[in-house]
């Protein structure tokens, strides 16, 4: 079924109130908890510090898991907690089968799994198979071994260009800025070969043309599956395999792999051999039962190509980056939602939806600009144009309500339920994202979305920890957004999230259908029907008249205060009701 075939049809009961509907997706009867799950991303170093060293830890996560259960999620995804020098906040792994002492121990991990099981929460772990730390034992062995050795073949070592080998093997650039190649000094002291690192120079890329690399990661999968993990989010899943010969990248004159993610056109992305890797991994997970999952962080375009990653014998899910980057452009949103559902339906897979994560500016900040804002991955500094935080929080609530009404799975990023903005006031001397250092401050980096969470407004460090200062400074304004303070306010961002997730589960929206309601799809609004739930978002400057119906939930009231009280739930007909600018609503007409 193509997108072009989705022609308007006359509505029938229970949607007879609308003149024209455009059906896109039918309700799913397929099994699998991940198909409609709400998965909450935890960035361990910023979640909760229980031992007082200023950095979050596994014990802190375990201590607060009950709070997440009350929020109404189905699973948590843990960003890396493995042994690491922490040059890239744990995405530089030195031992894939141990917990970094910064976060605790394997016993702490086991305790976390035990508590999650008790609370009926699943746990997904980040897996980083494209690259490791330069402190990994295998890379240290490669440095000590000669060229063309078995040890070197675990990574991508090449001789340099030019008569003395002093030029990099090709023109590829790092995601973090600068060349993607670093030259080593050989054991005898001579300038030697170059190794590839698509990220920081401390993160050498593995050579996935080597069977020994495959065997090592299959061992890693089994290690954590044996400890009770429910699956893996696969970091940079599109980049493991490189094109034969490592040709220069002509898509950009500078060879830069950081912008645009051009998918199949780039020799470092989306190579066909990746699918064999993930088929093998899927077969390993199925040995542990049908409920273990793989989710791809795969920047693959267009969406029909991304669907190839979630065929029945490959990944279970893939992140929907086009949706994350669509902003509040209703025409772009409609196209991406339609294309996602049609493309993924064709292979029997669910779509996922996400608005924030640890690599982008939080959506409560992105939506606080009326004009162009900063590029998502670059962050915002004190000297940049600042967002309107009140406007951003209001629009973020509306965008989240619109997203959580969609069929499929949803990912939430820690702190978004509090309406947290990015921190824009971090001094350069305290920034830790390698992007900032490698570009000499030209790119701010991602620290602003990684600031430690506020838990209790009256406590030291807003309850994040009771000892040393947090590893990144918290804005003073965050105490007013602390979880305990919001729990007491029925109209808070936190309680809006709780009610959205409760209603989403009760109305089975994740397993539902989608048809565009053409009456309310305009240049400034977007509306769809999921079962008997009508979802409308108004991004225009003027109020939008609402149809008759009973309100389930709305993201805000006309005066801007988040609305959750009983006066709005189950109210009588809204024949004269209006949907304010920057507001979303769920209602039923049946």
BAGUBA-272027 format. One record per residue: x, y, z of N, C-alpha, C in turn. Coordinates in steps of 0.05 Angstrom, whole numbers, plus 5000, padded with zeros to 4 digits. Layout:
<pts>
XYZXYZXYZ ...
</pts>
This chain:
<pts>
501749765000500050005000501850255000 501450434981503050674980501750904993 503251115000502151355011500151484992 500751474966499051604946496351474944 496151224953493551084951491651154974 492551314993490951385016489151615009 486951554995485051754986482851805006 481852045008479652095027477251915021 475951835042473551665040471451785057 468951725051466751815068466851675095 466451825116466551705143464151535148 464551345166462351165175462451155205 460451055218460351035247462850885256 463950965280462951175298463951455292 464951505268466151765262464451925242 461851885244460052025225459952325229 461052415251461152705256462952855237 464652715222466552845205465952785176 466152985159465452955131467352765117 469852785122471852635107474052535125 474652275122476952155136478852035115 481352035121483351905104484651685121 483851435117485051215134487951165126 489551105146492351045142493150775154 492150715177493150485193490850355208 490750085207488649935221489749855248 487949815267488749715293490149445291 492149405308493849175306492948965326 492848715316492348485334494848325339 497148425328499648275332500548285361 501948075369502848065397505748175399 506448245423509148355428508848615444 509948605469509548835487510749095475 512849065460514249295449512649445428 510649325417509149445395507649695404 506949715429505549945439506750055465 509149965471510350035497511150335498 511150435523512350695529514950635544 517150715532519850645542521250905550 522250905575523351145587526351135587 527651315574530651315573531851435599 533551285611535151375635537951415626 538951665631541751725627543051705655 544351475661545051415689546551625704 548451765692550051955707548452195715 546052235704544452465710541752405723 541252155730538652075740538452125770 540051975786539952005815542551905826 543752075843546352015856545851925885 546251675890545651575917548151565935 550551555923552951535939554351805944 553252025933554252285939556752375924 557452245902559952325888559352525866 556852615863556152805843555352685816 555352425814554752275789552652065795 550552055779548451855783549551575782 548151385794549051105796546750915795 547450655792545350455789543650435814 544850465837543350455862541250675863 541950915852540151135851537751075832 538350945810536150865792534250665806 535450465819533750275833532050405854 533250605868531850745890529350885880 529450985855527251145844525451005824 525950745819524350605799521350625805 520650615830517750625837516450885827 517951095826516951355816516251325786 517851175771517351135743514950945739 514650755756512250585755509750745758 509750935777507451115781506951285757 509051355742508751515718507051365697 507451095696505750935678507250835653 509950795656511550695633511550395634 512650275612512849985610515649875613 517650045606520349945607522250195610 524750135618526750345619529050255601 530250455588532650415571534850555585 537050405592539350515605541550585585 542250845585544650915570547050785583 549450775569551650595579552450635608 552850405621553750395649556250215651 557350135628559649955627562250095636 564249935641566850045647567750225624 568750465631569450665611571150885623 572951005607574351235616572651485616 570151465606568251685606569151925589 570551875568571252085550568752185534 566852005530564352075517562051975533 562152035559559951965578559051675576 560951495573560351205574560051085547 559851235526559651125499562351045488 564351055505567050955500567550735520 566850485511566850255529569550115530 570550065554573049925556572549625565 570249565576569549285582566549265581 565549115561562649095556561248905576 562748765592561548565610562048635640 562148895646562448975673561249255677 560649315701559549585708561849765716 561750005706563850195714563550265744 565750265759565450325788564150595793 564250775774562851035776559850995781 558750775770555850725772555250495791 557250355801556650135820558049885812 556649665814557849395809555749225795 556648985787554748785776552648715796 553348715822551348655842549148875843 550049125838548049345837546249315812 547449225790545849175766543748955772 544648735784542748525791540548615809 541148795828539148895846537149075830 538149215810536349385794534449205778 535448995767533748805752531648675770 532548605794530648485814528348675820 529048935825527049125832525249185808 526449205784524849245760522849015756 523748775760521948545757519648565778 520348645802518348665823516248875815 517049085802515249305794514049255766 514649025754513648955727514649155706 517149245709518449415689520549245675 520749275649522849155634525249345632 527649235628530049385627531449325600 532049535585533549515560536149655564 538249545553540949655556541949765530 543449985531544850095508547149905501 547449855475549749695465551249865445 553849875447555450055430557349885414 556449775391558049595376559749715353 559349975347560950095326563750145335 564150225360566750305369566950245399 569350255409569850215438571750435447 572750415471574750595482577550515473 579250715470582050645464583450505487 582050495511583050345534582150055534 580449975516579549695514581949515509 581949285522584249105521584849035492 582848995475583348925448584749145432 584049395438585449605423588249645434 588649615459591349635470593149415458 591949175454593548965441594149035412 592249165399592649245371594949445369 595049635388597249835388599949705391 600049495407602649365413603449165392 601549095374602148895353602949035327 604248885309605149005284602849035264 603349185243601349215221600648945210 598148925201597048675188596848445208 597048495233596848275253593948215259 593447985272590747915280589648115299 591348225317590348425336589448685322 590948775302590249015288587648975272 587148735263584848675246582248695261 582248715288579848765303578749045298 580449225288579749505284580449575255 580049825248580449905220582950075219 585249935215587850065212588550065182 589650295174590450315146593050485145 594650425124596950595119596050865109 597551075115596851345106597551385077 596551615067597151685039599551875038 600551905014602952075011605551905013 607752015004610251865003611151775031 610451925051611351845078608951745096 606651705083604351615098603251815117 603852065113603052265133600252385129 598852295108596152395102594152175109 591852245120589852045127589051865103 588151625108587551435087585251535069 583351695079581251805062580352065075 578252185064577452455073575152455093 574652225106572352215124572952395149 570752505159570852685182569252565205 570152635229568852535253566152685259 564252535270561752665279562352885299 564452865314565053065335566953285325 567453295299569153495288572053395283 573253495262576053415256576053145240 578453065233578752815217577752565232 576852375217575952115229578351915231 580752015227583151845228585151955247 586451785262588751865280591051675274 593451795272595851645267597151555293 598051305294599251205318602351215316 603551185339606451145340606950845344 608350725326608850435327610550365352 610550105360612050025384615050105383 616150125358618950195356619450495355 617250655359617550945360617151085334 616850945311616451075285613451155282 612951375266610151435259609051195243 606651115250605650865239602950895223 601250695227598750685213596750885225 594450905211592251065221589950885228 588350955248585950805254583450985252 581250865244578751005239577151045265 576051285268574151335290572051535280 569651445276567551625266566751815288 567651765312566951945335569652065346 569952065372572452175383574851995377 577252115378579651965373580151745394 578751775417578951565438576951345433 575551345410573451145404574051005377 575950815376576550685351574250505342 573750515316571650345304572550055302 570749875308571249595304571249525274 572549315267572549205239570548985237 568149045228566048845226566348655202 568548685187569148475167570648245180 571148255206572648055220570747885237 570747625232568947445247569447455277 571847515286572447525314570847755328 570347965314568648185324565848085328 564747945309562047825311561947645335 563847475339563747285361563847435388 565447645390565647785415563047915422 561648035404559148165410556847965415 557047735403555047525410555447435439 557947425447558547365476557347585494 557647835486556648055502553648045504 552247995482549347965483548547755503 549747525502548947305520549547375549 551747515554552447585581550147735595 549047935581546948105593544247975591 543747815571541247675570541047475593 543347345599543347155621542847295648 543347555650542847715674540047835675 538447775655535647855656534848105640 536648205623535948435607533748365587 532048555581529848505562530448585534 532848695529533548765502535648975500 536149065476538349255471537449475452 538249715459538149935440540949945428 541149925402543749895388544650165378 546750265390547850525384549050525356 548550735341549750775314549450525298 547150405298546750145286547150145255 547150385243547350405214550350425205 552250425224554950495216557050275220 556150035230558149835237559849755213 558549705190559949605166560549835148 563049845138563850055119564149945091 563750115071564050015044566849925038 567049715022569649595015571449815003 573949815011575850005001575850275015 573850325032573650585046573950825028 572250845007572551054988572051335000 573251534989572651804997569651854995 568752025013565852085014565452344998 564252314974563852544957561252694961 559652594980557052724985557453004995 559653055009560453315018563453355012 564153595005566853644996568853575018 568053615043569853575066569753295077 568153115065567952845076566452825102 564953035110563753035136561452845138 561452685159559352485164557452585185 557752825194556152925217553453045209 553153125184550753275176549153125156 546553115160544753015140544252715140 546052555150545752265151544552165125 546152165103545052115077544651815071 544651645091543851375088545551215068 544251095048545550915030547651055013 547651315011549651444994552451465007 552551445033555051475047556451205051 559051185047560450925049560750835078 560051005098560250915126557550855138 555450875122552650835132551150625116 549350485130547250325117548150115097 550449985102551449785083549749525085 549349385063547549145063548348935083 550948895088551848685106550848715135 549948955142548849005169546448815174 544848765154542448605159543048325168 545248205158546047935167546847935196 548148155205548948175233546448175251 544448335244542148355261540248115259 540347975237538847725236540047525256 542647515257544047335276543347415304 543447675310542847765337539947705344 538147735326535247675331534947375338 536447205324536246915330537246855358 539247005367540346965394538247045415 537047285411534947375429532647185431 531847065409529546885409530146625424 532646565428533346335445532446385474 532246635481531446715508528446775511 526946735490524146775491523246995472 520547015468519547205448519447495457 520147545482519747825492522247985495 524547885484527048045484527148195457 528048445458527848615434530448755427 530648825402532748995391531449255380 532649475387531749735376534149865363 533849955338536050075324536050375326 538350485334538850765329540050775301 538350795281539250775254538351025238 540251185231539651415214539651325185 537451225176537151105150534751245136 535251335112533051465097532851345069 530551365057527951465068526651255085 524251315095522951135114522450855102 521750815077521450545066524050385069 526450515068528950375072529250295102 528350475119528550415148526950165154 524650125140522949895145524449635140 526549635124528149395119529549305144 529949485163531349415188529549275208 526949295204525049175223523348965210 524448825191523048595180522848375201 521148175198520547995220523047845231 525147825216527547675226529847865234 529248125235531348315243530648465268 530948725268530348885292527348885298 526648935323523848955330522849245326 524549435332523949715330526249865318 525650105308527750295300526850575307 528650735317527951015324527051165299 525051335303523851485281525051775282 527451805272528752065272527352275255 526152205232524652405218522452535235 521152375252519052485269520252675290 522452595302523752755322524553035311 525453035286526453285274524253445259 521753345260519653485244518653735258 519253775283518454015297515354025299 514354265295511454315296510354385269 511754295248510854335220508654125214 506154215213503954025211504053875184 504854005163505053865137507153645138 509453715149511653525151510853295170 509553365193508753155211506752955198 504853065184502952885171504252705151 506052805135507452635115509052425129 510552495150512252305164510652085178 508452165191506751975205505551775185 504551885163503351715143505451525131 507751635123509851475111510851265130 511151335156512051145176510150915179 507550965182505650755187505350575162 505250695138504950545114507450365109 509750485112512250335107512650105126 512050155152512549955172510349745173 507849825166505749625163506449425141 507849515121508549335099510349105107 511749135130513448925140512448815167 510148905175508948805200510248905225 511449145224512849255247511449505257 511749565283510549805294512450045289 511250285288512850525287513550605316 515650765319516250895344516051195341 515651325363515451625363517151725386 518551945382520252055402520652355397 520852515418521252805416523852895429 525052745447527552825460529252585466 531852625468533652425478536252565487 538252405493540752515504542552645484 541752645458543452755437542253015425 539953095433538653325420537653525442 537353775434536153975452533353885460 532753895485530153815495527953955481 525653815476523553945459522154175474 522354175501521254405515522854665509 525254625500526954855492526754905462 526854695446526654725417524154875409 521954815423519354935415518955215428 521055315441520855575453521755795435 522155735409523055925389520755965369 520156215363518156275342519456275314 521956325313523456305288525356075289 527256065271529255845271530755835298 530955595309532455555333535155435327 536655345347539255225342538954945330 541054855316541054575306541054395330 539354185329538754015352541253915367 543253815352545453685364547553875375 547254135370549354325378548954455405 546654445416546154565442545954875440 545454995462545055285464546855395486 548355605480550055735500548855985510 550156105530549156345543549056575524 550856575503550956805484549056765461 547656535459545856485437543056615443 541456645423538656725426537356525445 536056625466534856455486531956395480 531056155487528256085482526356205502 523856215495521656295513520856035528 521656005553521255745567518355695571 516755895578513855845582512555755556 513155885534512055805508513055525501 515555465506516655205500515354985515 514855025541513554825558510654775548 509354985541506554965532506354805506 508154875487508154725462509154435465 511054405484512054125489509853955499 508154055517505853895527504053825505 503454015487501653965464502853755446 505453785440506753595422506853315433 507253295460507353025472504552905472 502553055478499852945477499152845449 499853005429499452915401500952655396 503452635405505052395400503952155414 503152185439502251955455499551845446 498151985429495651885417496151705393 498651705382499251555358499551255364 498651085345499150795348502050725345 503050545361505850455360507150495387 509750485388511250515413512150805416 512750885440513551155446515951155465 517851335460520251365478520151635491 520551635517520751885533523551905543 524552155545527152205556526952315584 528652215602528452285630528252595634 526352675651526052955656524053105639 523352985616521453125599518653125612 518152935630515552935644515453165664 517753285670517753515688517753775672 517753755645517853995628520654125629 522753975635525354095637526254205611 527454445612528754565588531654475587 532954525565535854505564537054715583 539354655595540854855609542555005589 542255265588543855425569546055585582 546455555608548355725623550855575633 551355335622553755185631556255325622 558055395640560655525631562255345614 563755455595565455295577567355125593 568355215616570255065631569054815643 566354795645565054565657563854375636 563954455611562754285591564354035587 563053805582564453555580563953405554 562153495537561653365511564153395494 565253175483567653205466567153375442 564653415433564153585410565153875416 564653965440565454235448568454265447 569954065457572854085457574054055430 573053865414574253805387573754035368 571554195372571054415354571854685367 573254675390574154905404571855105410 569554985417567355145425565555235402 566355175377564655255355561955125356 561954875365559354725370559154685400 556954775411556554765440556454475451 555254295436555054015445552453965460 552353725473549853625483549553635513 551353765527551253775556548653885566 547454075552545054215562542654035567 542453815552540253625556540953395575 543353405586544353185603544653275633 543753505640544053605667542553435687 543653375710542353205730539553305739 537853105744535053165748534453285776 532453445778531553545804529353365815 529753265839527853075852526253205874 527653345892526353465916527253755919 525353935917525954225914527454345937 527054245962528254375985530954255993 531754045979534253905987536654005971 539053935981541553995967541453885939 542354045920542353965892539653875882 537554005892534753935885534253635888 535653505907535153225913536553035895 538153125876539652945858541652775875 542952905893544952775910545552945934 546752825955547152975980550053015987 551852985966554653015972555853225954 557653135936559153325919557253455899 558153675887556553815867556053625843 553753645830553253475807555353525785 555753325768557853335748557353555727 554853635724554153875709552354045727 552754305726551154475744548154495737 546454485757543554515753542754805753 541154895734540055165736538555205762 538755445773537255505798534255475795 533255535771530355515766529255235767 531055035766530154765766528854675792 529554795814528354725840525354745838 524354945824521454985821520154765804 521754615789520754405772521154125784 522154115809522853855821520353675822 520953415822518753225821516853245845 517953285869516153295893514353535891 515353755881513653995879511453955858 512153825836510153785815508053575824 508853385840506953185850504653305864 505153525878503053655894501253835878 501953885853500354075836498853915815 496153905818494553745799494853845770 495654095766495854205739498754205729 500554045742503354055734503853895709 506253945698507153795674507253495681 508353425705508553145713505853015714 503953145726501253015728499853005701 500453185683499453165656500552915643 503152865646504352615635503052365647 502652365673501452135686498652075674 497052295670494352255660494452175631 496252285615496452205587497151915585 499051825601499851545599497651355609 496151445630493951275640491751255619 491051475606488951475586489851325561 492451355554493451205531493250905535 493850815559493650525565490750445566 489050595580486250525583484850505556 485450695538484150705512485650545491 487750415498489350235481490150385455 491050625458491750785435494250675421 496150565436498550445423497950225404 495750075409494949855391492849945371 492250205370489950295355490450345325 488650505314488650565286489150865281 489350945256489651235251488251305224 486651505225485451625201485551925205 486552065184486552355185483752475184 483152665201480552795201480953045185 480153035160480853255141479553525149 477353515164476053755173477853935190 479753805204481553945222484453935214 485053845190487753845179488054085162 489354295173489654545159492554625159 493254865150495954955151496955015179 495155015198495955075226494854875246 493654665237492654455256492754185243 492753975260492853705250491153535268 489653345257487753185272487652905261 487352715279487052435271485152295290 483952085280482251915296483651655301 483851575327484951325335482751175350 481450985337479050865348476851075350 475851115375473851335379475051575392 477751585393479151815405480052005383 479052255385479852465366482152625378 484352655364486652805373487053045355 487153275367487453525351489753685363 491553795346493553975356493354235339 493454455353493254725341495954865344 497354905322499955045324499755325312 497355415305496955675294496855895315 496356135306496256365324493456425334 491456295322488656345329487356105342 485456145360483955915371482555755349 482155495354480855325334478255225346 475955275332473455165342473454865343 472354755365472454465369469754335361 469754085353467253945347465853875373 463453785371462053685395463353425404 463553395430464753155440465353175469 466052955481466852955510469852965511 470853145528473753185531474852945547 476952825537478452635552480652775567 482152945553484453085565485253305546 486253525557487453735540490053825553 491853925536494553985546494654245561 492754435557492854685571490154815569 489755025585487355185583487955445569 485955595564486255835548488156035561 488356035587490156225601492956125604 493555885593496255785592496955595614 495255565634495855375656495255095647 497054905653496554625646494054525661 492354395646489654325657489354025660 488653945684488353655690485953595708 484753795719482753755740480253605729 478553515748476153375741474253545725 474553815726472753985711473153955681 475453835672475853805643475553515634 475553335652475353055644472452965645 471552855622468752755621466752985622 467553225613465653445613463553405591 461453565592459353545573460253665546 458353675527459053755500460454015499 462454035480463954275477463154425451 460554455446459654555421460854835415 461454985436462555255432465455265441 466755035445469455035455471455115435 473755205445475955295428478555155437 480255085418482854985423484855205419 486255275441488055505440490555455423 491855675416494455645402496355495419 497855305407499755145422498554945441 496254835434494754655452493854405436 493754185450492653935439490453835457 488753675445486453565460485853285451 484953115469483752855463480852875471 479152795452476252785459474952555444 472652495452471152275439468452385430 467652295406465052385395462952165397 463751935407461751715409460251715434 
</pts>
